[in-house]
Amino acid sequence: MAESQSSGVKRHLRPVSPHLQVYKPQLTSFTSILHRFTGIALSAGVLYLLCWLLAAAHGAESFDRLQDFNGSFIGRILLFGWSVAFFYHLLNGIRHLAWDAGFGFELPAATKSGYAVLIGTAVLTIAAWVIGYFQMGAL
């Protein structure tokens, strides 16, 4: 790393705080960053839900237009993404509550719970979409 000289003292320039370039990526850091991203995605989803409610309150024509968008390829991708974000954020939030209570801090337990969150997210998302399509009569 580069060195700097000030007042005759040699100092090594280094990051002021932990940085992604310094540390090797781990499952716990990945799940932490993903938790933040899903929180942002859910905030956008709440705004979209507000638009959906406003369209429903505005009348059948507005609601039908939004429902048509929801049924489009892009609309379904967005809805699927928000459902993944919801289940991930929910399960990882429960994991964080366990950590706040002092459980699961050991590395093997943290790794297992991280994988459990990822697997649980996949299972719950797929189950929700299968049930949704079944209820619509599409399956």
Contacts in CASP RR format, 6 or more apart in sequence:
PFRMAT RR
TARGET T0000
AUTHOR 0000-0000-0000
METHOD contacts of the structure
MODEL  1
MAESQSSGVKRHLRPVSPHLQVYKPQLTSFTSILHRFTGIALSAGVLYLL
CWLLAAAHGAESFDRLQDFNGSFIGRILLFGWSVAFFYHLLNGIRHLAWD
AGFGFELPAATKSGYAVLIGTAVLTIAAWVIGYFQMGAL
1 12 0 8 1.000
1 13 0 8 1.000
1 14 0 8 1.000
2 12 0 8 1.000
2 13 0 8 1.000
3 10 0 8 1.000
3 11 0 8 1.000
3 12 0 8 1.000
3 13 0 8 1.000
4 10 0 8 1.000
4 11 0 8 1.000
4 13 0 8 1.000
15 21 0 8 1.000
15 22 0 8 1.000
23 29 0 8 1.000
27 110 0 8 1.000
27 111 0 8 1.000
27 114 0 8 1.000
27 115 0 8 1.000
28 110 0 8 1.000
28 111 0 8 1.000
28 114 0 8 1.000
31 92 0 8 1.000
31 95 0 8 1.000
31 114 0 8 1.000
31 117 0 8 1.000
31 118 0 8 1.000
34 88 0 8 1.000
34 92 0 8 1.000
35 88 0 8 1.000
35 89 0 8 1.000
35 92 0 8 1.000
35 93 0 8 1.000
35 96 0 8 1.000
37 85 0 8 1.000
38 84 0 8 1.000
38 85 0 8 1.000
38 86 0 8 1.000
38 88 0 8 1.000
38 89 0 8 1.000
38 92 0 8 1.000
39 85 0 8 1.000
39 89 0 8 1.000
41 81 0 8 1.000
41 82 0 8 1.000
41 85 0 8 1.000
42 82 0 8 1.000
42 85 0 8 1.000
42 86 0 8 1.000
42 89 0 8 1.000
45 82 0 8 1.000
48 78 0 8 1.000
48 82 0 8 1.000
51 66 0 8 1.000
52 66 0 8 1.000
52 70 0 8 1.000
54 62 0 8 1.000
55 62 0 8 1.000
55 63 0 8 1.000
55 65 0 8 1.000
55 66 0 8 1.000
56 62 0 8 1.000
56 63 0 8 1.000
69 75 0 8 1.000
70 76 0 8 1.000
70 79 0 8 1.000
80 125 0 8 1.000
80 129 0 8 1.000
83 125 0 8 1.000
83 128 0 8 1.000
83 129 0 8 1.000
84 121 0 8 1.000
84 125 0 8 1.000
87 120 0 8 1.000
87 121 0 8 1.000
87 124 0 8 1.000
87 125 0 8 1.000
87 128 0 8 1.000
88 117 0 8 1.000
88 118 0 8 1.000
88 121 0 8 1.000
91 116 0 8 1.000
91 117 0 8 1.000
91 120 0 8 1.000
91 121 0 8 1.000
91 124 0 8 1.000
92 114 0 8 1.000
92 117 0 8 1.000
95 113 0 8 1.000
95 114 0 8 1.000
95 116 0 8 1.000
95 117 0 8 1.000
98 104 0 8 1.000
98 113 0 8 1.000
99 105 0 8 1.000
103 109 0 8 1.000
104 110 0 8 1.000
104 113 0 8 1.000
130 139 0 8 1.000
133 139 0 8 1.000
END
